[in-house]
């Protein structure tokens, strides 16, 4: 997929472009090119979030994420559902970093 | 704020790190260092999203975004509220790109 790019994107615009690029890198492989099938979701989780989500080779783990994300039960994860997952993970990471940063000061 | 960095972050991990960095770049300037005050929100909107949101110098525009985002009415935007804004904007951008990409094929 080609995409118009800002000439001098800000850090935040850059992050938003990376989110869009990541989704379409996997969503285009099979079936509806604008949604993630179960196989595409598994590939994305393994390649992009292996450090966060552990071993996504585990079929049950992929099924659980798919079940949690696929709010309209069509067996596909659309871009909005993907953003909800990434947003929730980013909030969790931020909370972790804040605790990590506060700890040395409190000791 | 210092932050642990993955040694070889994936594209998605990189995007998540940029979101966290962007928020803390502005939230630390005054008051609670983990929330955006009205002034910090205005600075972030102007510097990071000027291309998307138009002229955030407009006080009414900043007040509207603050009113929409500040779901607990404490006059501050926390990280979760920030992620909801960025997520909604990213979904809107993605929709725009899909229309932009589909148009030449349909003609």
Backbone of each chain as ProteinMPNN parsed JSONL, in Angstrom:
{"seq_chain_A": "XXXXXXXXXXXXXXXXXXXXXXXXXXXXXXXXXXXXXXXXXXXXXXXXXXXXXXXXXXXXXXXXXXXXXXXXXXXXXXXXXXXXXXXXXXXXXXXXXXXXXXXXXXX", "coords_chain_A": {"N_chain_A": [[0.851, -1.206, 0.0], [0.633, 2.154, -0.893], [1.316, 5.364, 0.525], [0.547, 8.689, 1.447], [3.165, 10.792, 2.568], [4.104, 12.922, 5.243], [6.25, 15.745, 4.833], [8.025, 16.7, 6.802], [7.571, 15.025, 9.282], [6.285, 15.225, 12.635], [7.385, 13.86, 15.822], [5.15, 12.556, 16.919], [3.436, 12.31, 14.687], [5.032, 10.656, 13.165], [4.98, 8.329, 14.772], [2.262, 7.679, 14.467], [2.145, 7.131, 11.722], [3.796, 4.855, 11.671], [2.216, 3.035, 13.095], [0.062, 2.681, 11.341], [1.407, 1.689, 9.081], [2.423, -0.726, 10.137], [0.097, -2.285, 10.649], [-0.915, -2.629, 8.013], [1.136, -3.97, 6.817], [0.795, -6.596, 7.592], [-1.941, -7.122, 7.21], [-2.469, -7.307, 4.524], [-1.816, -9.813, 3.545], [-3.545, -12.078, 3.162], [-6.97, -12.909, 2.262], [-9.411, -10.43, 3.191], [-7.904, -7.399, 2.546], [-7.757, -5.332, 4.281], [-8.142, -6.146, 6.877], [-7.052, -8.147, 9.706], [-6.664, -11.543, 9.526], [-6.952, -14.608, 11.478], [-4.494, -15.972, 11.115], [-2.877, -13.915, 10.133], [-2.943, -12.169, 12.313], [-1.613, -13.714, 14.226], [0.937, -13.845, 13.043], [1.627, -11.13, 13.146], [1.58, -10.623, 15.943], [3.644, -12.334, 16.814], [5.908, -11.367, 15.398], [5.994, -8.623, 15.979], [5.344, -8.109, 18.644], [6.516, -9.953, 20.279], [8.226, -9.649, 22.508], [6.552, -8.498, 24.378], [4.191, -9.987, 24.613], [4.89, -12.579, 25.045], [5.177, -16.002, 24.02], [3.727, -16.227, 21.062], [3.308, -18.361, 19.502], [1.806, -20.123, 20.744], [-1.263, -21.505, 20.359], [-3.601, -21.142, 21.831], [-3.155, -18.674, 23.078], [-3.184, -16.891, 20.908], [-5.805, -17.312, 20.055], [-7.12, -16.278, 22.288], [-6.409, -13.536, 22.287], [-7.499, -12.857, 19.81], [-10.218, -13.384, 20.364], [-10.704, -11.497, 22.386], [-10.262, -9.125, 21.005], [-11.816, -9.077, 18.712], [-14.438, -7.574, 18.443], [-16.792, -7.508, 17.023], [-17.15, -10.105, 16.33], [-16.462, -11.307, 13.788], [-14.345, -12.865, 13.14], [-12.166, -11.544, 12.201], [-9.683, -9.005, 12.673], [-10.102, -5.629, 12.698], [-8.804, -2.319, 11.744], [-9.454, -0.469, 13.755], [-9.902, -2.127, 15.983], [-7.327, -3.173, 16.243], [-5.932, -0.82, 16.96], [-7.044, -0.342, 19.451], [-6.019, -2.52, 20.91], [-3.22, -1.923, 20.724], [-3.185, 0.58, 21.939], [-4.029, -0.042, 24.573], [-1.905, -1.684, 25.355], [0.178, 0.173, 25.22], [-0.51, 2.001, 27.207], [-0.24, 0.297, 29.391], [2.522, -0.211, 29.253], [3.508, 2.376, 29.686], [2.646, 2.812, 32.338], [4.239, 0.913, 33.554], [6.82, 1.972, 33.015], [6.688, 4.326, 34.492], [6.534, 3.407, 37.129], [8.977, 2.086, 37.229], [10.707, 4.261, 36.951], [10.087, 5.736, 39.229], [10.871, 4.183, 41.37], [13.752, 4.206, 42.195], [13.928, 6.758, 43.373], [12.278, 6.633, 45.6], [13.54, 4.93, 47.32]], "CA_chain_A": [[0.0, 0.0, 0.0], [1.357, 3.425, -0.871], [0.728, 6.243, 1.528], [1.153, 10.016, 1.399], [3.987, 11.01, 3.755], [4.413, 14.31, 5.563], [7.654, 15.997, 4.512], [8.754, 16.754, 8.061], [6.617, 14.593, 10.31], [6.666, 15.341, 14.046], [7.542, 12.551, 16.475], [3.832, 11.928, 17.07], [2.982, 11.922, 13.347], [5.859, 9.504, 12.809], [4.421, 7.176, 15.496], [0.974, 7.327, 13.857], [2.449, 6.481, 10.437], [4.328, 3.509, 11.941], [1.085, 2.179, 13.479], [-0.695, 2.372, 10.116], [2.258, 0.815, 8.253], [2.524, -2.055, 10.754], [-1.148, -3.022, 10.409], [-1.083, -3.001, 6.602], [2.187, -4.931, 6.477], [0.276, -7.958, 7.834], [-3.345, -7.306, 6.807], [-2.57, -7.523, 3.081], [-1.306, -11.124, 3.113], [-4.589, -13.009, 2.686], [-8.359, -12.5, 2.517], [-9.666, -8.99, 3.181], [-6.58, -6.805, 2.744], [-7.825, -4.285, 5.302], [-8.334, -6.728, 8.211], [-6.144, -9.241, 10.069], [-7.224, -12.873, 9.797], [-6.293, -15.249, 12.622], [-3.093, -16.261, 10.767], [-2.158, -12.638, 10.043], [-2.81, -11.676, 13.69], [-0.552, -14.5, 14.857], [2.21, -13.413, 12.476], [1.893, -9.783, 13.67], [1.902, -10.729, 17.374], [4.95, -12.969, 16.964], [6.995, -10.55, 14.866], [6.022, -7.243, 16.481], [5.116, -7.983, 20.087], [7.044, -11.13, 20.965], [8.786, -9.272, 23.811], [5.497, -8.099, 25.313], [3.099, -10.939, 24.801], [5.383, -13.936, 25.195], [5.233, -16.849, 22.848], [2.45, -16.249, 20.345], [3.157, -19.648, 18.823], [0.767, -20.785, 21.529], [-2.524, -21.273, 19.656], [-4.594, -20.62, 22.785], [-2.904, -17.25, 23.307], [-3.682, -16.164, 19.736], [-7.27, -17.376, 20.106], [-7.619, -15.393, 23.341], [-6.299, -12.151, 21.806], [-8.519, -12.686, 18.756], [-11.528, -13.33, 21.014], [-10.828, -10.227, 23.103], [-10.214, -7.969, 20.098], [-12.787, -9.135, 17.622], [-15.661, -7.215, 19.166], [-17.996, -7.798, 16.22], [-17.224, -11.554, 16.097], [-16.425, -11.759, 12.397], [-13.133, -13.652, 12.923], [-11.138, -10.674, 11.634], [-9.386, -7.826, 13.481], [-9.976, -4.457, 11.823], [-7.799, -1.361, 12.187], [-9.873, 0.126, 15.03], [-9.644, -3.136, 17.02], [-5.862, -3.199, 16.381], [-5.515, 0.391, 17.686], [-7.462, -0.532, 20.849], [-4.996, -3.4, 21.496], [-1.938, -1.223, 20.857], [-3.389, 1.634, 22.946], [-4.049, -0.653, 25.909], [-0.53, -2.121, 25.656], [1.021, 1.354, 25.418], [-0.844, 2.5, 28.549], [0.382, -0.637, 30.342], [3.979, 0.048, 29.22], [3.74, 3.67, 30.328], [2.518, 2.587, 33.793], [5.439, 0.172, 33.963], [7.964, 2.884, 32.998], [6.557, 5.281, 35.601], [6.94, 2.688, 38.359], [10.407, 1.837, 37.064], [11.408, 5.517, 37.198], [9.851, 6.24, 40.582], [11.448, 3.322, 42.405], [15.028, 4.616, 42.802], [13.741, 7.956, 44.191], [11.597, 6.315, 46.858], [14.405, 4.151, 48.207]], "C_chain_A": [[0.879, 1.246, 0.0], [0.6, 4.398, 0.021], [1.351, 7.629, 1.395], [1.955, 10.243, 2.663], [4.193, 12.498, 3.974], [5.889, 14.522, 5.269], [8.517, 16.041, 5.769], [7.835, 16.324, 9.2], [7.168, 14.852, 11.709], [6.841, 13.934, 14.616], [6.208, 11.819, 16.558], [3.272, 11.48, 15.714], [3.754, 10.695, 12.853], [5.311, 8.235, 13.474], [3.115, 6.72, 14.851], [1.193, 6.638, 12.507], [2.957, 5.054, 10.64], [3.206, 2.547, 12.329], [0.313, 1.735, 12.235], [0.106, 1.416, 9.228], [2.301, -0.612, 8.811], [1.28, -2.882, 10.453], [-1.208, -3.522, 8.964], [0.005, -3.951, 6.105], [1.67, -6.364, 6.598], [-1.119, -8.171, 7.248], [-3.48, -7.657, 5.328], [-2.24, -8.924, 2.614], [-2.364, -12.078, 2.571], [-5.972, -12.443, 2.985], [-8.536, -10.995, 2.373], [-8.351, -8.264, 3.47], [-6.584, -5.69, 3.766], [-8.181, -4.826, 6.69], [-7.3, -7.835, 8.433], [-6.947, -10.502, 10.299], [-6.512, -13.45, 11.014], [-4.799, -15.512, 12.331], [-2.273, -14.979, 10.695], [-1.942, -12.04, 11.434], [-1.667, -12.394, 14.39], [0.82, -14.065, 14.358], [2.605, -12.05, 13.05], [2.318, -9.864, 15.136], [3.307, -11.288, 17.582], [6.079, -12.027, 16.559], [7.12, -9.208, 15.584], [5.961, -7.142, 17.995], [5.58, -9.192, 20.868], [7.557, -10.805, 22.358], [7.705, -8.987, 24.85], [4.567, -9.239, 25.645], [3.571, -12.37, 24.993], [5.244, -14.7, 23.899], [3.88, -16.97, 22.156], [2.318, -17.467, 19.452], [2.028, -20.436, 19.473], [-0.603, -20.475, 20.914], [-3.583, -20.684, 20.586], [-4.426, -19.125, 23.009], [-3.433, -16.419, 22.144], [-5.205, -16.149, 19.734], [-7.823, -16.406, 21.141], [-7.558, -13.93, 22.889], [-7.353, -11.893, 20.734], [-9.909, -12.55, 19.39], [-11.756, -11.998, 21.714], [-10.974, -9.049, 22.142], [-11.389, -7.903, 19.148], [-14.177, -8.855, 18.177], [-16.91, -7.485, 18.342], [-18.046, -9.258, 15.753], [-17.221, -12.003, 14.651], [-15.146, -12.549, 12.093], [-12.004, -12.862, 12.289], [-10.924, -9.508, 12.599], [-9.237, -6.633, 12.538], [-9.042, -3.417, 12.451], [-8.163, -0.736, 13.543], [-9.599, -0.843, 16.179], [-8.138, -3.248, 17.306], [-5.381, -2.013, 17.22], [-5.906, 0.282, 19.166], [-6.459, -1.436, 21.575], [-3.704, -2.626, 21.757], [-2.05, -0.117, 21.913], [-3.346, 1.076, 24.353], [-2.652, -1.104, 26.315], [0.364, -0.924, 25.964], [0.758, 1.97, 26.793], [-0.193, 1.602, 29.608], [1.895, -0.415, 30.408], [4.304, 1.345, 29.937], [3.66, 3.529, 31.857], [3.77, 1.887, 34.327], [6.645, 1.105, 34.039], [7.892, 3.86, 34.165], [6.977, 4.627, 36.911], [8.447, 2.477, 38.383], [11.207, 3.094, 37.396], [11.248, 6.004, 38.629], [10.621, 5.454, 41.627], [12.754, 3.828, 43.02], [14.873, 5.83, 43.723], [13.161, 7.627, 45.558], [12.496, 5.593, 47.845], [15.273, 5.042, 49.095]], "O_chain_A": [[1.783, 1.362, 0.828], [-0.604, 4.261, 0.236], [2.568, 7.738, 1.244], [1.474, 9.918, 3.748], [4.427, 13.249, 3.028], [6.696, 13.606, 5.429], [9.613, 15.481, 5.794], [7.376, 17.154, 9.985], [8.368, 14.717, 11.945], [6.49, 12.945, 13.974], [6.134, 10.617, 16.304], [2.699, 10.395, 15.606], [3.19, 9.813, 12.206], [5.189, 7.194, 12.829], [2.88, 5.521, 14.703], [0.503, 5.671, 12.186], [2.602, 4.15, 9.883], [3.23, 1.379, 11.943], [-0.042, 0.564, 12.095], [-0.442, 0.454, 8.688], [2.225, -1.583, 8.059], [1.383, -4.041, 10.051], [-1.513, -4.689, 8.716], [-0.174, -4.648, 5.107], [2.048, -7.238, 5.818], [-1.448, -9.282, 6.833], [-4.484, -8.238, 4.917], [-2.36, -9.222, 1.425], [-2.103, -12.81, 1.617], [-6.123, -11.594, 3.864], [-7.891, -10.361, 1.537], [-7.744, -8.482, 4.518], [-5.527, -5.15, 4.094], [-8.49, -4.046, 7.59], [-6.746, -8.386, 7.481], [-7.818, -10.536, 11.168], [-5.57, -12.844, 11.526], [-3.948, -15.299, 13.196], [-1.124, -14.943, 11.134], [-0.885, -11.471, 11.708], [-0.85, -11.767, 15.066], [1.757, -13.928, 15.144], [3.765, -11.83, 13.399], [3.305, -9.243, 15.53], [4.068, -10.79, 18.412], [7.076, -11.895, 17.269], [8.228, -8.709, 15.776], [6.475, -6.183, 18.57], [5.112, -9.442, 21.979], [7.356, -11.583, 23.291], [7.906, -9.201, 26.045], [4.195, -9.442, 26.801], [2.752, -13.283, 25.095], [5.198, -14.116, 22.817], [3.004, -17.713, 22.599], [1.335, -17.602, 18.723], [1.39, -21.286, 18.852], [-1.054, -19.33, 20.94], [-4.369, -19.83, 20.177], [-5.408, -18.389, 23.118], [-4.052, -15.375, 22.35], [-5.827, -15.124, 19.453], [-8.861, -15.782, 20.921], [-8.513, -13.174, 23.074], [-8.016, -10.856, 20.737], [-10.689, -11.686, 18.988], [-12.848, -11.432, 21.654], [-11.707, -8.099, 22.416], [-11.891, -6.828, 18.821], [-14.986, -9.764, 18.359], [-17.987, -7.673, 18.908], [-18.86, -9.618, 14.902], [-17.897, -12.972, 14.304], [-14.879, -12.871, 10.935], [-10.994, -13.437, 11.882], [-11.862, -9.07, 13.266], [-8.355, -6.623, 11.68], [-8.548, -3.615, 13.561], [-7.288, -0.501, 14.376], [-9.118, -0.431, 17.234], [-7.725, -3.396, 18.457], [-4.525, -2.175, 18.089], [-5.178, 0.763, 20.034], [-6.088, -1.161, 22.716], [-3.159, -2.663, 22.86], [-1.12, 0.098, 22.69], [-2.703, 1.649, 25.232], [-2.249, -0.937, 27.466], [1.208, -0.988, 26.858], [1.69, 2.409, 27.468], [0.341, 2.095, 30.601], [2.48, -0.43, 31.491], [5.263, 1.412, 30.706], [4.503, 4.062, 32.579], [4.285, 2.22, 35.394], [7.41, 1.052, 35.002], [8.916, 4.189, 34.764], [7.694, 5.23, 37.709], [9.103, 2.663, 39.408], [12.254, 3.018, 38.039], [12.161, 6.615, 39.185], [10.987, 6.003, 42.667], [12.866, 3.879, 44.245], [15.578, 5.944, 44.726], [13.506, 8.26, 46.556], [12.262, 5.628, 49.053], [16.057, 4.536, 49.898]]}, "seq_chain_B": "XXXXXXXXXXXXXXXXXXXXXXXXXXXXXXXXXXXXXXXXXXXXXXXXXXXXXXXXXXXXXXXXXXXXXXXXXXXXXXXXXXXXXXXXXXXXXXXXXXXXXXXXXXX", "coords_chain_B": {"N_chain_B": [[12.853, 12.274, 31.543], [14.07, 9.062, 31.97], [14.17, 5.962, 30.216], [13.702, 2.48, 29.832], [15.075, 0.91, 26.988], [14.223, -1.226, 24.273], [16.535, -3.48, 22.77], [16.506, -4.226, 20.046], [14.052, -2.93, 18.822], [10.838, -3.729, 17.429], [8.959, -2.464, 14.581], [6.434, -1.787, 15.557], [6.849, -1.699, 18.343], [8.645, 0.394, 18.4], [6.955, 2.499, 17.543], [5.231, 2.57, 19.765], [7.01, 3.331, 21.79], [7.647, 5.907, 20.852], [5.194, 7.208, 21.185], [4.957, 7.244, 23.986], [7.257, 8.712, 24.656], [6.64, 11.177, 23.423], [4.418, 12.137, 24.886], [5.555, 12.514, 27.466], [7.498, 14.363, 26.927], [6.143, 16.77, 26.901], [4.49, 16.725, 29.17], [6.045, 17.057, 31.417], [6.637, 19.724, 31.842], [5.274, 21.585, 33.567], [3.481, 21.745, 36.726], [1.73, 18.728, 37.617], [3.856, 16.168, 36.698], [3.16, 14.001, 35.213], [0.853, 14.48, 33.794], [-0.894, 16.367, 31.214], [-1.235, 19.789, 31.376], [-3.513, 22.517, 30.523], [-1.926, 24.4, 29.143], [0.305, 22.858, 28.461], [-0.941, 20.934, 26.857], [-1.77, 22.553, 24.729], [0.721, 23.343, 23.705], [1.708, 20.841, 22.891], [-0.234, 20.066, 20.951], [0.14, 22.093, 19.027], [2.849, 21.785, 18.281], [3.087, 19.077, 17.571], [0.846, 18.189, 16.159], [0.04, 20.067, 14.355], [-0.361, 19.933, 11.561], [-2.567, 18.276, 11.362], [-4.639, 19.193, 13.03], [-5.045, 21.83, 12.461], [-4.815, 25.306, 13.3], [-3.707, 25.478, 16.414], [-3.317, 27.619, 17.977], [-5.57, 28.926, 18.385], [-7.628, 29.633, 20.978], [-10.154, 28.639, 21.618], [-10.228, 26.229, 20.214], [-8.307, 24.688, 21.554], [-9.517, 24.601, 24.069], [-11.778, 23.12, 23.389], [-10.703, 20.608, 22.621], [-9.486, 19.921, 25.047], [-11.793, 19.806, 26.663], [-13.159, 17.683, 25.46], [-11.369, 15.598, 25.871], [-10.734, 15.441, 28.56], [-11.933, 13.431, 30.486], [-12.453, 13.001, 33.169], [-12.746, 15.522, 34.142], [-10.725, 17.068, 35.503], [-9.179, 19.092, 34.568], [-6.799, 18.351, 33.502], [-4.944, 16.37, 31.171], [-4.511, 13.003, 31.135], [-2.261, 10.146, 30.555], [-3.735, 8.017, 29.471], [-5.995, 9.332, 28.422], [-4.71, 10.865, 26.49], [-3.797, 8.811, 24.769], [-6.228, 7.886, 23.821], [-7.058, 10.084, 22.277], [-4.972, 10.123, 20.325], [-5.272, 7.583, 19.23], [-7.859, 7.769, 18.087], [-7.384, 9.751, 16.168], [-5.517, 8.394, 14.598], [-7.001, 6.281, 13.554], [-8.758, 7.81, 12.01], [-6.942, 8.911, 10.165], [-6.062, 6.565, 8.909], [-8.449, 5.715, 7.67], [-8.683, 7.798, 5.86], [-6.376, 7.381, 4.263], [-7.019, 4.912, 3.138], [-9.234, 5.537, 1.525], [-7.966, 7.328, -0.177], [-6.174, 5.619, -1.437], [-7.899, 3.844, -2.696], [-9.258, 5.318, -4.585], [-7.981, 5.813, -7.258], [-8.161, 3.261, -8.416], [-10.869, 2.78, -8.736], [-11.696, 4.498, -10.703]], "CA_chain_B": [[12.54, 10.935, 32.031], [14.795, 7.993, 31.301], [13.245, 4.888, 29.875], [14.427, 1.328, 29.306], [14.803, 0.741, 25.552], [14.504, -2.544, 23.713], [17.741, -3.397, 21.951], [16.093, -4.246, 18.65], [12.593, -2.822, 18.845], [10.099, -3.888, 16.174], [8.315, -1.214, 14.141], [5.319, -1.468, 16.461], [7.435, -1.296, 19.629], [9.194, 1.726, 18.153], [5.817, 3.431, 17.557], [4.745, 2.68, 21.148], [8.003, 4.137, 22.516], [7.523, 7.298, 20.415], [3.988, 7.757, 21.817], [5.276, 7.489, 25.398], [8.219, 9.816, 24.699], [5.981, 12.436, 23.053], [3.605, 12.61, 26.019], [6.387, 12.966, 28.595], [8.226, 15.56, 26.493], [5.336, 17.955, 27.229], [3.816, 16.643, 30.483], [6.969, 17.385, 32.501], [6.993, 21.148, 31.896], [4.722, 22.308, 34.724], [2.47, 21.03, 37.519], [1.887, 17.271, 37.677], [4.72, 15.842, 35.552], [2.605, 12.876, 34.466], [-0.362, 14.872, 33.064], [-0.785, 17.595, 30.413], [-2.097, 20.927, 31.718], [-4.038, 23.17, 29.329], [-0.802, 25.024, 28.411], [1.114, 21.773, 27.89], [-1.738, 20.353, 25.769], [-1.707, 23.492, 23.6], [2.068, 23.251, 23.13], [1.809, 19.54, 22.212], [-1.076, 20.096, 19.744], [0.755, 22.986, 18.044], [4.136, 21.275, 17.794], [3.048, 17.69, 17.081], [-0.308, 17.873, 15.322], [-0.351, 21.27, 13.616], [-0.843, 19.573, 10.22], [-3.847, 17.565, 11.426], [-5.703, 19.86, 13.783], [-5.112, 23.251, 12.136], [-4.107, 26.242, 14.151], [-4.061, 25.303, 17.832], [-3.185, 28.901, 18.671], [-6.961, 29.278, 18.657], [-7.906, 29.202, 22.346], [-11.39, 27.844, 21.625], [-9.923, 24.881, 19.731], [-7.63, 23.982, 22.648], [-10.531, 24.344, 25.098], [-12.673, 22.048, 22.936], [-9.986, 19.329, 22.726], [-9.367, 19.641, 26.487], [-13.121, 19.412, 27.165], [-13.491, 16.355, 24.931], [-10.432, 14.578, 26.343], [-10.595, 15.387, 30.015], [-13.179, 12.756, 30.843], [-12.73, 13.105, 34.617], [-12.935, 16.942, 34.478], [-9.78, 17.64, 36.467], [-8.389, 20.134, 33.908], [-5.521, 17.772, 33.074], [-5.082, 15.209, 30.287], [-3.55, 11.968, 31.54], [-1.719, 9.382, 29.427], [-4.809, 7.23, 28.84], [-6.791, 10.272, 27.613], [-3.844, 11.194, 25.339], [-3.79, 7.661, 23.848], [-7.551, 7.845, 23.175], [-6.996, 11.109, 21.219], [-4.064, 9.706, 19.245], [-5.902, 6.424, 18.591], [-8.969, 8.238, 17.24], [-6.784, 10.437, 15.018], [-4.843, 7.411, 13.738], [-8.082, 5.602, 12.819], [-9.24, 8.761, 10.992], [-5.911, 8.973, 9.12], [-6.087, 5.298, 8.176], [-9.623, 5.772, 6.786], [-8.347, 8.741, 4.789], [-5.413, 6.734, 3.367], [-7.698, 3.854, 2.378], [-10.006, 6.207, 0.458], [-6.961, 7.902, -1.075], [-5.609, 4.524, -2.229], [-8.916, 3.162, -3.498], [-9.829, 6.169, -5.635], [-7.507, 5.619, -8.637], [-8.597, 1.963, -8.942], [-12.295, 2.782, -9.061], [-11.974, 5.357, -11.858]], "C_chain_B": [[13.376, 9.91, 31.271], [13.869, 6.792, 31.163], [14.039, 3.69, 29.381], [14.088, 1.16, 27.83], [15.106, -0.676, 25.125], [15.729, -2.426, 22.83], [17.42, -3.379, 20.468], [14.582, -4.128, 18.57], [11.996, -3.087, 17.465], [9.503, -2.536, 15.792], [7.213, -0.805, 15.118], [5.826, -1.028, 17.832], [8.023, 0.109, 19.528], [8.079, 2.783, 18.207], [5.316, 3.651, 18.987], [5.703, 3.529, 21.992], [7.881, 5.617, 22.148], [6.292, 7.96, 21.045], [4.274, 8.137, 23.271], [6.229, 8.678, 25.522], [7.545, 11.159, 24.422], [5.196, 12.991, 24.231], [4.491, 13.214, 27.104], [7.258, 14.169, 28.233], [7.476, 16.826, 26.927], [4.797, 17.918, 28.654], [4.718, 17.097, 31.622], [7.219, 18.865, 32.706], [6.488, 21.888, 33.131], [3.73, 21.423, 35.455], [2.795, 19.55, 37.62], [2.699, 16.824, 36.462], [4.224, 14.654, 34.745], [1.258, 13.193, 33.811], [-0.066, 16.143, 32.259], [-1.751, 18.638, 30.961], [-2.623, 21.521, 30.417], [-2.897, 23.759, 28.478], [0.067, 23.954, 27.743], [0.387, 21.107, 26.725], [-1.647, 21.226, 24.523], [-0.341, 23.4, 22.907], [2.22, 21.946, 22.333], [1.015, 19.557, 20.906], [-0.414, 20.922, 18.643], [1.988, 22.347, 17.422], [3.987, 19.931, 17.085], [1.939, 17.432, 16.065], [-0.815, 19.077, 14.547], [-0.95, 20.944, 12.247], [-2.234, 18.95, 10.243], [-4.96, 18.445, 11.973], [-5.832, 21.334, 13.438], [-4.431, 24.059, 13.21], [-4.533, 26.139, 15.612], [-3.745, 26.552, 18.647], [-4.578, 29.364, 19.118], [-7.368, 28.717, 20.036], [-9.148, 28.316, 22.413], [-11.124, 26.402, 21.207], [-9.254, 24.058, 20.839], [-8.635, 23.637, 23.755], [-11.437, 23.188, 24.69], [-11.981, 20.686, 23.073], [-9.857, 18.944, 24.201], [-10.701, 19.14, 27.049], [-13.485, 18.004, 26.725], [-12.642, 15.262, 25.58], [-10.497, 14.35, 27.839], [-11.837, 14.763, 30.627], [-13.468, 12.831, 32.34], [-12.739, 14.557, 35.111], [-11.977, 17.496, 35.509], [-8.876, 18.696, 35.821], [-7.019, 19.651, 33.457], [-5.822, 16.587, 32.151], [-4.051, 14.173, 30.721], [-3.166, 11.098, 30.337], [-2.802, 8.578, 28.705], [-5.672, 8.124, 27.945], [-6.022, 10.679, 26.345], [-3.872, 10.07, 24.295], [-5.141, 7.54, 23.131], [-7.61, 8.869, 22.04], [-6.17, 10.605, 20.035], [-4.655, 8.505, 18.49], [-7.009, 6.844, 17.64], [-8.432, 8.939, 15.999], [-6.152, 9.443, 14.05], [-5.876, 6.627, 12.926], [-8.608, 6.515, 11.711], [-8.241, 8.867, 9.836], [-5.928, 7.722, 8.267], [-7.267, 5.27, 7.197], [-9.333, 6.666, 5.58], [-7.407, 8.09, 3.768], [-6.089, 5.655, 2.525], [-8.51, 4.46, 1.245], [-9.072, 6.725, -0.623], [-6.401, 6.824, -1.996], [-6.631, 3.873, -3.144], [-9.334, 3.977, -4.71], [-9.322, 5.886, -7.044], [-7.999, 4.309, -9.249], [-10.044, 1.994, -9.425], [-12.612, 3.582, -10.32], [-11.849, 4.579, -13.16]], "O_chain_B": [[13.377, 9.906, 30.04], [12.906, 6.642, 31.914], [14.964, 3.858, 28.587], [12.919, 1.258, 27.458], [16.102, -1.266, 25.544], [15.947, -1.388, 22.205], [18.002, -2.599, 19.714], [13.897, -5.109, 18.282], [12.582, -2.713, 16.45], [9.537, -1.586, 16.574], [7.077, 0.369, 15.462], [5.29, -0.087, 18.418], [7.911, 0.909, 20.457], [8.238, 3.829, 18.837], [5.013, 4.779, 19.376], [5.267, 4.343, 22.805], [7.996, 6.485, 23.013], [6.337, 9.138, 21.401], [3.885, 9.21, 23.731], [6.045, 9.545, 26.377], [7.83, 12.155, 25.087], [5.295, 14.177, 24.543], [4.208, 14.302, 27.604], [7.703, 14.907, 29.112], [8.096, 17.83, 27.277], [4.659, 18.965, 29.286], [4.225, 17.481, 32.682], [7.931, 19.246, 33.635], [7.198, 22.729, 33.682], [3.199, 20.469, 34.887], [3.958, 19.155, 37.699], [2.293, 17.064, 35.325], [4.798, 14.327, 33.707], [0.586, 12.285, 33.323], [0.866, 16.889, 32.561], [-2.958, 18.399, 31.007], [-2.233, 21.088, 29.332], [-2.9, 23.635, 27.253], [0.508, 24.122, 26.606], [1.008, 20.754, 25.723], [-1.472, 20.728, 23.411], [-0.259, 23.383, 21.679], [2.787, 21.943, 21.241], [1.517, 19.12, 19.87], [-0.4, 20.522, 17.479], [2.16, 22.359, 16.204], [4.684, 19.67, 16.104], [2.072, 16.56, 15.207], [-1.972, 19.105, 14.127], [-1.913, 21.578, 11.814], [-2.993, 19.07, 9.281], [-6.078, 18.449, 11.457], [-6.64, 22.035, 14.047], [-3.576, 23.557, 13.94], [-5.585, 26.648, 16.001], [-3.889, 26.548, 19.869], [-4.726, 30.094, 20.099], [-7.44, 27.504, 20.232], [-9.185, 27.352, 23.178], [-11.705, 25.468, 21.76], [-9.584, 22.89, 21.042], [-8.615, 22.537, 24.306], [-11.822, 22.371, 25.526], [-12.575, 19.729, 23.57], [-10.085, 17.791, 24.57], [-10.738, 18.175, 27.812], [-14.044, 17.225, 27.497], [-13.115, 14.15, 25.814], [-10.341, 13.23, 28.325], [-12.68, 15.449, 31.205], [-14.628, 12.733, 32.741], [-12.739, 14.814, 36.315], [-12.378, 18.327, 36.324], [-7.916, 19.15, 36.444], [-6.172, 20.456, 33.072], [-6.822, 15.891, 32.324], [-2.849, 14.437, 30.679], [-3.682, 11.291, 29.235], [-2.789, 8.469, 27.478], [-6.039, 7.727, 26.84], [-6.607, 10.817, 25.271], [-3.958, 10.33, 23.095], [-5.192, 7.139, 21.968], [-8.141, 8.577, 20.968], [-6.616, 10.656, 18.889], [-4.552, 8.422, 17.266], [-7.096, 6.342, 16.52], [-8.956, 8.75, 14.901], [-6.234, 9.615, 12.833], [-5.656, 6.342, 11.749], [-8.876, 6.054, 10.601], [-8.637, 8.908, 8.671], [-5.82, 7.799, 7.043], [-7.118, 4.859, 6.047], [-9.685, 6.344, 4.445], [-7.608, 8.222, 2.561], [-5.777, 5.495, 1.345], [-8.48, 3.954, 0.123], [-9.337, 6.586, -1.817], [-6.176, 7.066, -3.181], [-6.293, 3.406, -4.232], [-9.718, 3.42, -5.738], [-10.133, 5.731, -7.957], [-8.231, 4.238, -10.456], [-10.402, 1.325, -10.395], [-13.658, 3.384, -10.939], [-12.048, 5.141, -14.237]]}, "name": "protein", "num_of_chains": 2, "seq": "XXXXXXXXXXXXXXXXXXXXXXXXXXXXXXXXXXXXXXXXXXXXXXXXXXXXXXXXXXXXXXXXXXXXXXXXXXXXXXXXXXXXXXXXXXXXXXXXXXXXXXXXXXXXXXXXXXXXXXXXXXXXXXXXXXXXXXXXXXXXXXXXXXXXXXXXXXXXXXXXXXXXXXXXXXXXXXXXXXXXXXXXXXXXXXXXXXXXXXXXXXXXXXXXXXXXXX"}
